[in-house]
Amino acid sequence: MSKSQKDHVLRAWRDPEYYDSLSPEERAALPASPAAPLELDDEVLDSITGGCGNKLTCLATPCGQSPCCI
């Protein structure tokens, strides 16, 4: 990819007005943005857990040593 092509892609990713000025064919030719929204289905979201909610435990132990910090 040439520098001008890279500049075109980066500008399209970063500048909404520039992106909107592109034809549908030009938009379709763009690679997916690495910052594109990530969609997770409900099954994946249900499997995600956060900390235990006990900040004192997390703060009192070295990172990664308490189950709630993992």
Secondary structure, 3 states (H helix, E strand, C coil): CCHHHHHHHHHHHHCHHHHHHCCHHHHHHCCCCCCCCCCCCHHHHHHCCCCCCCHHHHHHCCCCCCHHHC
